Amino acid sequence: MGLLFLAGQIMQFATSGMTIQSGIYGGVFFTLAGFHAAHIVVGLLLLTGMLNWAPAAPDPSQPRTREAPTAVVVWHFLGVMWLPLFVVLYLL
């Protein structure tokens, strides 16, 4: 889902017909959507890191979970923050 979101953002950035210098809406849109996309990249990197070390865990009953709480917090934060961003950027 994160990769689909990023692909959609790239397509929207390329075809929107506006730039960050297109007035206040362009500046707000590209700043908020860009920061959200950057956080999606961070979340995807965390999940990729978890996938890389998961099969290498010596004992499956004792998984290494240092990164798991961080990834959970990042993805829940992104899910919650996208709702007000959607309203501000697309509905108002």
Backbone bond lengths (Angstrom), bond angles and torsions (degrees), N, CA, C in turn:
res aa  C-N    CA-C-N  psi(-1)  N-CA   C-N-CA  omega(-1)  CA-C   N-CA-C  phi
1 M - - - 1.446 - - 1.531 110.23 -
2 G 1.314 115.99 -38.31 1.461 119.27 178.49 1.519 111.92 -62.93
3 L 1.331 116.00 -42.21 1.468 119.69 178.46 1.524 111.44 -65.92
4 L 1.324 116.99 -37.57 1.468 120.06 177.04 1.522 110.70 -65.06
5 F 1.333 116.42 -40.90 1.456 119.88 177.32 1.529 110.56 -60.73
6 L 1.330 116.94 -47.09 1.465 120.25 -179.86 1.524 111.54 -61.49
7 A 1.322 117.09 -40.98 1.467 120.26 177.97 1.524 110.09 -62.75
8 G 1.326 117.29 -42.03 1.463 121.03 177.39 1.518 112.30 -64.18
9 Q 1.333 116.92 -39.79 1.464 120.55 178.26 1.519 110.87 -64.61
10 I 1.310 116.90 -43.85 1.470 120.18 179.47 1.520 109.94 -61.91
11 M 1.325 116.67 -43.69 1.455 120.23 178.90 1.530 110.49 -64.05
12 Q 1.327 116.90 -42.34 1.462 120.06 -179.62 1.527 111.45 -67.14
13 F 1.326 117.16 -40.92 1.463 120.41 177.50 1.530 110.56 -60.64
14 A 1.321 116.69 -40.41 1.468 121.25 -176.02 1.524 112.70 -74.80
15 T 1.327 117.93 -29.57 1.465 120.45 -173.12 1.522 114.41 -111.46
16 S 1.327 118.30 5.16 1.468 119.73 -174.91 1.518 113.20 -72.56
17 G 1.320 118.07 -22.49 1.453 120.41 -179.99 1.521 113.36 79.84
18 M 1.316 117.26 7.49 1.462 119.91 176.67 1.523 109.21 -130.83
19 T 1.306 114.53 164.93 1.459 120.60 178.30 1.517 108.94 -125.58
20 I 1.314 115.64 176.99 1.461 119.88 178.13 1.531 110.66 -66.17
21 Q 1.324 117.21 -17.37 1.462 121.89 179.20 1.524 112.38 -98.39
22 S 1.338 117.32 16.11 1.466 121.71 -178.32 1.524 112.84 -88.07
23 G 1.291 117.01 31.23 1.460 120.03 -179.43 1.523 110.87 100.33
24 I 1.308 114.31 -172.63 1.465 120.10 -174.67 1.528 111.68 -65.05
25 Y 1.335 117.84 -40.62 1.466 119.46 -179.29 1.520 111.25 -65.03
26 G 1.317 117.53 -43.32 1.465 120.40 178.47 1.517 111.27 -61.40
27 G 1.333 116.59 -42.98 1.456 120.27 178.76 1.519 112.46 -63.73
28 V 1.336 116.24 -45.97 1.465 120.31 179.56 1.524 110.62 -65.74
29 F 1.319 116.74 -44.48 1.462 120.27 -178.46 1.525 111.86 -60.16
30 F 1.329 116.24 -52.51 1.456 119.19 -176.49 1.529 112.10 -68.42
31 T 1.318 117.97 -33.05 1.464 120.16 178.30 1.520 110.93 -68.84
32 L 1.325 117.60 -51.71 1.464 120.40 -177.84 1.530 111.88 -66.18
33 A 1.332 116.59 -46.60 1.461 119.56 -179.96 1.528 111.18 -66.90
34 G 1.324 117.06 -35.35 1.466 120.40 177.97 1.518 112.49 -67.02
35 F 1.348 116.90 -42.83 1.465 119.62 176.63 1.523 110.96 -64.19
36 H 1.323 116.37 -39.45 1.466 118.96 178.46 1.526 110.44 -64.37
37 A 1.316 117.02 -42.78 1.473 120.66 178.39 1.527 110.76 -63.23
38 A 1.326 117.47 -38.15 1.468 120.08 177.83 1.520 111.11 -63.27
39 H 1.324 117.16 -38.74 1.463 119.80 177.79 1.532 111.35 -70.02
40 I 1.318 117.25 -32.51 1.467 120.04 174.97 1.529 109.56 -62.29
41 V 1.317 116.78 -41.81 1.471 120.48 178.23 1.522 109.79 -61.00
42 V 1.334 118.02 -43.02 1.466 121.14 178.06 1.526 110.33 -60.88
43 G 1.325 116.91 -44.76 1.462 120.20 178.71 1.520 112.60 -62.51
44 L 1.331 116.64 -40.23 1.469 120.07 177.76 1.527 111.09 -65.49
45 L 1.325 117.37 -38.18 1.465 120.25 177.21 1.529 111.10 -64.96
46 L 1.322 117.17 -40.11 1.467 120.14 176.96 1.530 110.94 -62.47
47 L 1.324 116.39 -45.20 1.464 119.15 -179.92 1.521 111.58 -66.38
48 T 1.335 117.25 -37.36 1.461 120.43 176.87 1.522 110.52 -63.84
49 G 1.331 116.92 -41.36 1.461 120.28 176.64 1.520 111.65 -61.43
50 M 1.327 116.58 -39.88 1.466 119.60 178.20 1.525 110.71 -65.04
51 L 1.330 117.26 -39.11 1.468 119.53 178.75 1.523 111.22 -66.32
52 N 1.317 116.85 -34.69 1.463 120.22 -179.12 1.519 112.67 -67.24
53 W 1.335 118.85 -38.28 1.457 118.79 -177.36 1.511 113.27 -94.21
54 A 1.325 119.11 -14.57 1.468 120.79 -176.74 1.531 112.98 -59.76
55 P 1.337 120.92 -47.84 1.468 119.50 -179.14 1.527 112.43 -68.43
56 A 1.320 117.51 -20.36 1.462 120.35 -176.43 1.528 112.50 -89.26
57 A 1.322 117.62 1.81 1.472 119.68 179.49 1.526 108.97 -61.62
58 P 1.335 118.54 128.49 1.458 120.64 -176.22 1.528 113.16 -64.13
59 D 1.297 117.83 -35.19 1.462 121.65 -179.03 1.530 107.83 -130.94
60 P 1.339 118.11 111.05 1.462 120.25 -176.84 1.527 113.93 -57.93
61 S 1.331 117.75 -25.16 1.465 119.01 178.83 1.524 111.38 -77.25
62 Q 1.328 118.44 -13.83 1.459 123.24 178.70 1.536 109.94 -123.48
63 P 1.339 117.72 67.51 1.461 118.66 -177.70 1.524 111.59 -69.48
64 R 1.302 114.37 151.41 1.465 119.28 174.90 1.518 107.40 -79.25
65 T 1.296 117.44 119.66 1.463 120.30 -172.58 1.520 112.93 -120.44
66 R 1.305 118.17 25.36 1.462 119.63 -179.92 1.526 111.34 -62.51
67 E 1.330 117.18 -42.26 1.454 120.53 -177.72 1.524 113.32 -81.26
68 A 1.309 118.23 -21.96 1.460 121.09 -174.56 1.530 112.94 -59.71
69 P 1.334 120.39 -48.42 1.471 118.34 179.66 1.525 112.68 -61.80
70 T 1.318 117.32 -35.99 1.459 120.57 178.35 1.524 110.29 -64.63
71 A 1.308 117.06 -45.95 1.467 120.81 179.52 1.527 110.84 -62.86
72 V 1.311 117.35 -39.69 1.468 120.90 179.44 1.524 110.15 -63.40
73 V 1.320 117.06 -45.90 1.464 120.53 -179.62 1.525 110.72 -63.41
74 V 1.335 117.22 -43.98 1.468 120.48 -179.84 1.519 110.50 -60.71
75 W 1.327 118.41 -48.52 1.462 120.05 -176.72 1.517 112.12 -68.16
76 H 1.339 118.77 -37.26 1.459 119.40 176.83 1.528 110.76 -67.82
77 F 1.321 117.08 -39.23 1.455 120.40 176.36 1.527 110.49 -60.08
78 L 1.318 117.26 -45.34 1.464 121.01 179.99 1.527 111.40 -63.42
79 G 1.319 116.00 -40.66 1.460 119.79 179.38 1.519 112.38 -64.84
80 V 1.312 116.58 -40.57 1.460 120.72 179.66 1.526 111.01 -72.62
81 M 1.319 117.55 -39.80 1.461 120.69 -176.57 1.524 112.89 -73.46
82 W 1.316 118.35 -24.68 1.448 118.28 -178.66 1.528 111.57 -68.92
83 L 1.313 118.85 -28.27 1.466 120.67 -179.58 1.537 111.93 -61.28
84 P 1.340 120.18 -54.82 1.466 117.45 177.75 1.528 112.95 -66.73
85 L 1.343 117.86 -32.77 1.462 119.41 177.23 1.525 110.74 -63.20
86 F 1.313 117.39 -41.05 1.462 121.34 178.36 1.524 110.33 -60.21
87 V 1.332 116.60 -45.43 1.458 120.28 -179.96 1.530 110.81 -62.65
88 V 1.350 116.40 -46.43 1.465 119.93 -177.46 1.530 111.38 -67.39
89 L 1.306 118.00 -42.69 1.462 121.04 -173.12 1.519 113.85 -83.04
90 Y 1.323 117.98 -32.07 1.470 119.16 -171.61 1.524 114.97 -115.27
91 L 1.330 117.91 -26.66 1.456 118.75 -174.97 1.523 113.92 -102.22
92 L 1.321 118.03 -25.70 1.481 119.74 -179.43 1.495 111.30 -89.32
